[in-house]
Amino acid sequence: MALVRKREEWSPMREIMQFREEIDRLFEDFFSPWPVRRRRRQEVTWLPDVDVYEDENNVIVEAELPGLKGDEVDISITGNTLTIKGEKKQEKEEKGRNYYIVERSYGSFARSIELPAEVEPDKAKATMRNGVLKVTIPKAPEAKPKQIKVEVK
């Protein structure tokens, strides 16, 4: 019986990320001294699904990272961009197994998310529970809603 892979759903973000990587490579090649010595890059093979939302005081990002532990994930915030990186390693193939369906994704990933408000990166906190990474970043004071009472005369 033939091996059946899950068909990738079309995603405009995946295509945009691939296009961006190609543009980055072109610029890197163009501005590198000759002969070009490009460092080997890890290929991004999958992107975790994320939810981004806010409450009055925080911006919250939740990412699905099944099979990963917290210490296997790199999180950084630069300006208003949160980046989550890591690698989901594939189990060693066992001899004698005949796979019929393979749907799980493995390999390295890097997901950058533009945050919807100014934040305080130094106060960010992250937790991992049941394969879901939750990053809570306090909003900067100027990003919090303010109510001003206007006196009518």
LOPALUM-250543 format. One record per residue: y, z, x of N, C-alpha, C, O, CB in turn; residue in three letters. Coordinates in steps of 0.05 Angstrom, whole numbers, padded with zeros to 5 digits, always signed. Atoms other than C-alpha are relative to their C-alpha. Glycine has a CB too. Layout:
BEGIN
YZXYZXYZXYZXYZXALA
...
// end
This chain:
BEGIN
-00024+00000+00017+00000+00000+00000+00025+00000+00018+00025+00013+00039+00000+00025-00019MET
-00025+00003-00016+00070-00017+00026+00017+00025-00003+00017+00039-00023+00015-00025-00009ALA
-00019-00022-00001+00122+00034+00045+00024-00008-00017+00035-00030-00013+00008+00007+00029LEU
-00023+00006+00017+00178+00037-00007+00023+00019+00007+00020+00044+00005-00008+00003-00030VAL
-00024-00016-00006+00247+00061+00014+00018+00001-00024+00021-00019-00038+00014-00011+00025ARG
-00020-00003+00022+00298+00087-00035+00023-00020+00007+00033-00021+00029+00010+00029-00002LYS
-00022+00019-00003+00350+00034-00045+00026+00015+00001+00032+00032-00016+00001-00021-00022ARG
-00026-00014-00003+00418+00058-00020+00018-00008-00023+00021-00032-00030+00013-00007+00027GLU
-00020+00007+00021+00469+00063-00076+00025-00010+00014+00032-00002+00036+00007+00026-00017GLU
-00024+00011-00011+00531+00022-00063+00022+00021+00000+00026+00034-00020+00009-00025-00015TRP
-00021-00020-00002+00587+00066-00039+00024-00013+00015+00021-00021+00038-00010+00025+00015SER
-00023+00011-00014+00657+00041-00023+00008+00017+00024+00018+00006+00044+00024-00002-00020PRO
-00007-00017-00023+00667+00101+00023-00017-00006+00024-00007-00007+00046-00003+00030-00008MET
+00018+00007-00022+00607+00082+00065+00010-00025+00014+00011-00027+00038-00030-00003-00009ARG
-00010+00025-00011+00634+00012+00073+00027+00004+00015+00031-00009+00035+00003-00021-00022GLU
-00026-00006-00013+00704+00038+00090-00005+00014+00026+00008+00007+00046+00018+00017-00018ILE
+00006-00015-00025+00675+00086+00142-00012-00020+00021-00004-00018+00044-00020+00023-00005MET
+00012+00019-00019+00634+00029+00174+00022-00019+00010+00023-00025+00034-00022-00016-00014GLN
-00022+00017-00009+00696-00015+00175+00018+00014+00019+00027+00003+00039+00016-00010-00025PHE
-00017-00016-00017+00737+00040+00206-00013+00003+00028+00001+00001+00048+00005+00028-00012ARG
+00014-00003-00025+00684+00051+00260+00001-00026+00016+00005-00025+00040-00029+00008-00004GLU
-00002+00026-00014+00685-00024+00276+00028-00004+00012+00031-00013+00034-00008-00023-00019GLU
-00028+00003-00010+00761-00024+00282+00004+00019+00024+00016+00011+00044+00020+00007-00023ILE
-00002-00018-00023+00757+00038+00327-00013-00011+00025-00002-00010+00047-00013+00027-00007ASP
+00014+00012-00022+00707+00003+00371+00016-00023+00012+00017-00027+00037-00028-00010-00008ARG
-00016+00022-00009+00751-00059+00375+00024+00010+00017+00029-00001+00039+00010-00017-00023LEU
-00022-00011-00015+00811-00018+00397-00009+00013+00026+00004+00010+00047+00015+00020-00017PHE
+00011-00013-00024+00769+00022+00446-00006-00022+00021+00000-00018+00045-00025+00016-00007GLU
+00007+00022-00019+00743-00043+00477+00026-00014+00011+00027-00020+00035-00018-00021-00013ASP
-00024+00015-00008+00812-00076+00478+00016+00016+00021+00027+00004+00040+00017-00006-00024PHE
-00017-00016-00017+00848-00018+00512-00015+00013+00023-00003+00027+00040+00014+00021-00016PHE
+00015-00011-00023+00792+00002+00560+00003-00017+00024+00005-00042+00022-00030+00003-00008SER
-00002+00016-00024+00797-00019+00632-00025-00018+00003-00047-00011-00006+00003+00017+00025PRO
+00022+00018-00003+00753-00078+00651-00016+00009+00025-00003+00017+00044+00009-00029+00003TRP
+00017+00006+00022+00694-00076+00656-00002+00023-00020-00001+00046-00012-00028-00007+00010PRO
+00001-00020+00021+00688-00040+00590-00025+00018+00004-00047+00008+00007+00000-00012-00028VAL
+00022-00019-00001+00645+00023+00595+00002+00018-00024+00013+00040-00022+00000+00016+00027ARG
-00001-00015+00025+00638+00047+00525-00021+00022+00001-00045+00017+00008-00004-00018-00025ARG
+00020-00022+00001+00605+00115+00518-00018-00005-00023-00010-00018-00043+00014+00028-00002ARG
+00019+00004+00022+00544+00116+00475+00008+00019-00023+00013+00043-00018-00029+00007+00009ARG
-00007-00015+00024+00561+00139+00405-00025+00007-00016-00044-00009-00017+00021-00015-00017ARG
+00022-00006+00019+00516+00174+00357+00007-00017-00025+00029-00016-00035-00002+00031-00007GLN
-00004+00016+00025+00507+00128+00298-00001+00018-00024-00019+00035-00026-00021-00023-00001GLU
+00000-00016+00025+00525+00158+00231-00020-00014-00019-00016-00038-00025+00028+00002-00012VAL
+00021+00012+00016+00464+00146+00188+00001+00008-00029-00011-00005-00046-00027+00006+00011THR
-00003-00009+00028+00482+00184+00124+00024+00017-00002+00034+00028+00018-00026+00015-00009TRP
-00023-00017+00006+00539+00221+00092-00007+00020-00021-00018+00013-00042+00025-00017-00008LEU
+00006-00020+00021+00532+00287+00054+00019-00004-00023+00042-00011-00020+00002+00028+00012PRO
-00017+00000+00024+00558+00289-00017+00017+00025+00000+00008+00047+00008-00018-00001-00026ASP
-00019-00023+00000+00619+00334-00025+00014+00003-00026+00018-00017-00041+00020-00003+00023VAL
-00019-00006+00021+00661+00367-00078+00024+00013+00013+00021+00030+00030-00013+00019-00023ASP
-00025-00011-00010+00734+00383-00063+00016+00009-00024+00021-00007-00042+00016-00020+00018VAL
-00016-00010+00022+00774+00428-00109+00018+00022+00010+00015+00031+00033-00018+00010-00023TYR
-00018-00021-00008+00828+00480-00108+00003+00020-00023-00001+00014-00046+00027-00011+00008GLU
-00009-00020+00019+00848+00544-00142+00028+00007+00008+00041-00007+00024-00020+00026-00001ASP
-00027-00007-00006+00914+00580-00139+00006+00004+00030+00027-00002+00040+00008+00024-00016GLU
-00005-00008-00028+00905+00604-00067-00015-00015+00021-00009-00014+00044-00007+00029+00002ASN
+00017+00013-00020+00852+00561-00034-00007-00029-00007-00005-00037-00030-00026+00016+00002ASN
+00013+00026+00003+00825+00492-00023-00029+00005+00008-00035+00017+00028+00013-00023+00019VAL
+00028-00005-00005+00749+00492-00027-00015-00026+00002-00011-00045-00014-00013+00017-00024ILE
+00016+00024-00004+00701+00440+00000-00029+00009+00000-00037+00027+00015+00007-00015+00027VAL
+00029-00006+00000+00626+00443-00017-00014-00026+00008-00009-00047-00003-00009+00010-00028GLU
+00015+00023-00010+00578+00396+00019-00030+00006-00003-00040+00027+00005+00007-00007+00029ALA
+00029-00003+00002+00504+00385+00004-00012-00007+00027-00010-00030+00036-00012-00018-00022GLU
+00013+00004-00026+00466+00393+00070-00028+00012-00001-00034+00031+00014+00017+00014+00022LEU
+00027-00012+00003+00393+00405+00050-00015-00002+00027-00014-00021+00041-00015-00015-00021PRO
+00016-00001-00024+00348+00426+00107+00015+00008+00025+00002+00010+00046-00012-00026+00004GLY
-00015-00009-00023+00404+00448+00153+00007+00029-00002+00010+00040-00024+00026-00017+00003LEU
-00009-00027-00002+00423+00517+00176+00030+00000+00008+00040-00020+00019-00017+00017+00020LYS
-00028-00002-00006+00495+00541+00185+00007-00006+00029+00027-00019+00035+00010+00026-00007GLY
-00006+00004-00028+00490+00540+00261-00006-00029+00010-00001-00035+00033-00016+00019+00017ASP
+00005+00028-00006+00470+00466+00259+00022-00018-00009+00021-00043-00008-00027-00009-00012GLU
-00022+00015+00011+00536+00445+00228+00025+00007+00016+00031+00030+00021+00004+00006-00030VAL
-00025-00003-00014+00602+00435+00264+00023-00005-00020+00023-00026-00034+00003-00020+00024ASP
-00023+00003+00019+00666+00446+00223+00026+00002+00015+00029+00020+00031-00002+00021-00023ILE
-00026-00002-00013+00736+00431+00247+00022-00009-00020+00017-00025-00038+00001-00018+00026SER
-00023+00008+00016+00805+00425+00215+00022-00008+00019+00030+00008+00036+00009+00024-00019ILE
-00022+00010-00015+00859+00383+00246+00021-00009-00019+00017-00028-00035-00009-00023+00020THR
-00021+00006+00019+00924+00381+00208-00011+00006-00028-00018+00028-00034+00009-00030+00002GLY
+00011-00004+00027+00901+00370+00136-00026-00015-00004-00033-00023-00026+00021-00010-00021ASN
+00025+00013+00001+00835+00338+00153-00023+00018+00008-00022+00029+00030+00000-00026+00017THR
+00024-00016-00006+00769+00376+00149-00022-00019+00009-00027-00039-00005-00009+00017-00025LEU
+00023+00017-00009+00711+00346+00189-00025+00017+00002-00025+00039+00013+00007-00013+00028THR
+00026-00013+00000+00639+00366+00180-00019-00019+00015-00022-00042+00008-00011+00006-00029ILE
+00018+00016-00016+00589+00341+00232-00027+00015+00004-00028+00039+00002+00012-00006+00028LYS
+00026-00012-00006+00515+00352+00246-00021-00021+00002-00015-00045+00002-00007+00020-00022GLY
+00023+00018-00001+00447+00323+00251-00024+00012-00014-00031+00035-00009-00007-00007+00029GLU
+00024-00008+00015+00388+00328+00204-00024-00013+00014-00027-00037+00012+00001-00007-00030LYS
+00022+00010-00015+00326+00321+00247-00024-00006-00018-00030+00010-00036-00008+00019+00023LYS
+00024+00007+00015+00264+00286+00220-00024+00015+00012-00026+00018+00036-00004-00031+00001GLN
+00024-00013-00009+00199+00323+00223-00017-00021+00015-00015-00045+00009-00016+00011-00025GLU
+00017+00019-00015+00149+00293+00272-00020-00012-00019-00032+00001-00036-00014+00015+00023LYS
+00020+00014+00017+00105+00241+00240-00028+00009+00008-00035+00010+00032+00002-00031+00003GLU
+00028-00009-00005+00034+00266+00234-00018-00024-00002-00016-00041-00020-00008+00022-00020GLU
+00019+00022+00001-00022+00218+00250-00019+00004-00024-00025+00026-00032-00017-00001+00026LYS
+00018+00000+00023-00066+00200+00192+00014+00001-00027+00001+00000-00048-00018+00024+00002GLY
-00015+00001+00026-00010+00202+00140+00007-00028-00007+00016-00044+00010+00026+00018+00002ARG
-00008+00026+00010+00002+00141+00098+00022+00004-00020+00016+00013-00043-00024-00016-00012ASN
-00022-00004+00018+00071+00144+00067+00002-00022-00020-00002-00045-00014+00026+00003+00016TYR
-00004+00019+00021+00082+00110+00001+00029-00002-00008+00039-00024-00016-00017+00007-00024TYR
-00028+00000+00007+00154+00130-00012+00014+00018+00021+00005+00039+00027+00005+00011-00029ILE
-00016-00015-00019+00207+00153+00038+00029-00001-00011+00041-00023-00010-00002-00010+00030VAL
-00027+00000+00011+00273+00174+00006+00020+00018+00014+00044+00016+00010-00001+00008-00030GLU
-00017-00019-00013+00300+00230+00049+00015-00013+00024+00004-00030+00038-00015+00024+00010ARG
-00016+00011-00022+00356+00214+00099+00000+00019+00023+00000+00044+00020+00029-00005-00010SER
+00000-00015-00025+00356+00237+00171+00020-00012+00019+00029-00035+00015-00028+00002+00013TYR
-00017+00010-00021+00401+00230+00231+00027+00014+00000+00031+00034-00014+00005-00030-00004GLY
-00026-00013-00003+00472+00247+00250+00019-00008-00022+00015-00029-00035+00012-00007+00028SER
-00021+00006+00020+00531+00250+00203+00026+00012+00009+00027+00031+00025-00008+00011-00028PHE
-00028-00010-00004+00606+00261+00206+00015-00008-00024+00018-00031-00031+00013-00012+00027ALA
-00015+00005+00025+00647+00268+00143+00027+00013+00003+00029+00037+00007-00015+00012-00025ARG
-00028-00010-00002+00723+00275+00146+00012-00002-00028+00010-00022-00041+00017-00016+00021SER
-00011-00002+00026+00760+00296+00084+00029+00008+00002+00036+00028+00014-00015+00021-00018ILE
-00029-00007+00001+00835+00294+00073+00004+00021-00022-00004+00017-00045+00017-00026-00006GLU
-00004-00022+00019+00854+00360+00040+00024-00005-00018+00044-00017-00009+00003+00027+00015LEU
-00022+00006+00019+00899+00358-00022+00025+00017+00002+00044+00012-00012-00011+00003-00028PRO
-00023-00017-00002+00947+00412+00001+00002+00010+00029-00018+00008+00044-00002+00025-00019ALA
-00003-00012-00026+00976+00443+00064-00017+00026+00001-00017+00041-00018+00030+00006+00007GLU
+00018-00023-00002+00927+00496+00090+00005+00016+00025+00020+00008+00043-00029-00010+00000VAL
-00001-00018-00023+00921+00553+00140-00028-00001+00014-00045+00015+00007+00008+00029-00007GLU
+00027+00004-00012+00862+00529+00184-00011+00025+00014-00035+00029+00014+00001-00022+00020PRO
+00010-00024-00014+00858+00594+00224-00013+00020-00018-00027+00038-00008+00023+00013+00015ASP
+00011-00019+00018+00839+00632+00162-00023-00011-00017-00033+00001-00036+00022+00010-00019LYS
+00022+00012+00014+00784+00585+00139-00026+00016+00003-00031+00028+00024-00005-00029+00010ALA
+00026-00013-00001+00715+00614+00122-00021-00019-00011-00015-00035-00029+00001+00027-00017LYS
+00021+00017+00009+00649+00579+00114-00026+00016-00004-00032+00034+00011-00005-00023+00021ALA
+00026-00013+00005+00583+00600+00084-00020-00023-00007-00013-00044-00016+00001+00020-00024THR
+00021+00019+00006+00516+00564+00076-00020+00014-00017-00030+00035-00010-00013-00012+00026MET
+00019-00013+00018+00471+00580+00017-00016-00022-00014-00004-00040-00027+00014+00019-00020ARG
+00018+00019+00013+00411+00541-00009+00007-00029+00006+00006-00046-00012+00002+00004-00030ASN
-00006+00028-00008+00431+00478+00030+00027-00010-00008+00033-00034-00006-00020-00017-00012GLY
-00027+00008+00008+00503+00478+00005+00020+00015+00018+00020+00040+00018+00006+00006-00030VAL
-00021-00011-00017+00559+00489+00055+00025+00004-00017+00033-00015-00031+00006-00018+00025LEU
-00024-00005+00015+00621+00521+00024+00022+00009+00020+00019+00029+00034-00004+00022-00022LYS
-00022-00006-00018+00686+00520+00064+00024+00007-00018+00033-00009-00034+00007-00024+00019VAL
-00023-00009+00015+00744+00560+00035+00024+00002+00019+00022+00017+00039-00005+00028-00014THR
-00024+00001-00017+00813+00547+00066+00024+00009-00016+00031-00004-00035+00004-00028+00013ILE
-00024-00009+00014+00874+00587+00044+00022-00021+00001+00027-00034+00022+00010+00027+00011PRO
-00023+00018+00000+00933+00545+00023+00023+00013+00016+00026+00037+00016+00009-00006-00030LYS
-00024-00010-00014+00996+00551+00065+00019+00010-00022+00019-00001-00044+00013-00023+00017ALA
-00018-00011+00021+01050+00592+00029+00017-00022-00014+00022-00020-00038+00018+00020+00013PRO
-00017+00020+00012+01093+00530+00018-00016-00018-00020-00004-00032-00036+00013-00018+00021GLU
+00017+00016+00018+01034+00496-00018-00007+00014-00026-00016+00001-00045-00025-00009+00014ALA
+00007-00015+00024+01024+00551-00069+00021-00004-00021+00045-00005-00015-00003+00031+00006LYS
-00019+00004+00022+01056+00541-00137+00019+00024-00003+00010+00047-00001-00014-00006-00027PRO
-00020-00021+00003+01120+00581-00148+00013-00003-00027+00019-00025-00036+00021+00000+00023LYS
-00014+00001+00026+01151+00599-00214+00028+00012+00004+00031+00034+00015-00016+00016-00022GLN
-00027-00008-00002+01226+00603-00216+00012+00003-00027+00010-00015-00044+00017-00020+00017ILE
-00012-00005+00026+01262+00634-00274+00029-00011+00001+00045-00004+00018+00000+00031-00007LYS
-00027+00012+00002+01324+00595-00295+00015+00014-00022+00005+00016-00045-00002-00031-00005VAL
-00016-00014+00020+01378+00633-00330+00017-00020-00015+00031-00037-00003+00018+00022+00014GLU
-00015+00018+00017+01410+00597-00388+00026+00014-00007+00026+00037-00016-00015-00009-00025VAL
-00026-00012+00007+01485+00609-00398+00013-00015-00022+00035-00008-00031+00018+00000+00024LYS
// end
